[in-house]
């Protein structure tokens, strides 16, 4: 839907869990990149940030099925045809407003979640051949653990590229399409045409109690995985 900016109405889109997840992930990703590059004693912080990222990603995947309307994967994972059509229109002079993630952004979200999950899990089994091994590295051979470490570094580089594309897309929306997605992710509200604003107002809301239950499940699952050798003495 294309409308002049003067017709836009502020409407609630992103629930608090999505916003806290997003900005917590941004902070932890920065910590992970810096500590991974620095190495040495900073690797301890790198590992802790990786555990936290894994818990966040696990939460977000679950929230993609049980969260509010626009947190759910079903609301923003579009078909390839729809995605290509949106991409073609985005490069034109008009702008199609979407309540939640647009089709391109939706697939980017899924790709980032899967890459981050893979990256964090690989870290649990990795061995850097210097002084650091993941908590689950003992369950595979040294050769396999070292190989997983190389995959861990490779996906780290790929994630930097993906994050760069994500930032470029946000800047494109801000300066070319005049849509401030950063502000929306802070406030939870987007500027939308009246019809879409009404849809957003009437959409399924997030359940706060359920959100905290899923957060607890995600944290507990990662804590058990990280401490598995100690808990089960294997």
C-alpha positions, 0 to 999 in steps of 0.5 A: 500500500502506497500513501503520502507521508501526511496520511500516516498514523502511529500504531503498535507493532513490536511487543516489548519482548521483540524489542528487548531481544533485538537490542540485546542481540545488537549489544551482544553481537558487538561484544562477541565480535570485539572479544573474538578479535581481541582474543586472550583473556577476552575469550571468556567474555566471548564465550559468555556472550555466545551463550547469551546469544544462543538463549536469545535466538532460542527464545526468538525462534519459540516466540516466532510461533507463540508471540504476538501477531507480528512476531510470528513467522507466519506473519512475515515469511512471504512466498518467493513470488511475493518477495520478488514483487516487493523487492522490485517495487521497493526500488521504484519511486513509491513505497509499499508499507507493511505492518511487520517485517516486509518480505525481504526483511522477514527472510533476513530475520530468519537467515540471521537467526539460523546463522546465529544459532549455528554459530553459537552451537558450533562454538559449544563444540569448538577447539581453538588449538590454543587454550580454549575449548567449548564446553561440549568439545569433549564429546567429539574428536579433536580433529572434528572440534578443530574443524568446527572451529574453522566453520565457527570463524567462517560463519562469523565472517558471513554474519558480519556481511549479513549484518552489514546488509541489514544496516544498509537496508535500514539506512535505505528505508530511512533516507530513501523511503523515509521510514524510520525503522530504528525508531519503530524498534525502540518505541514499538510503533510504526507510522502506517496508512490508516487501513494498516494502522487499524489492522495493527491495533486489532492484531493478536497481542503478545502474552506477557506471562507466556513470554517470561515462561519462554525466556525461562525455558530458553535460558534453562536449555542453554544453561543445561547444554553449557553445564552438561559435562558438570551436571552429568559427569560424563 
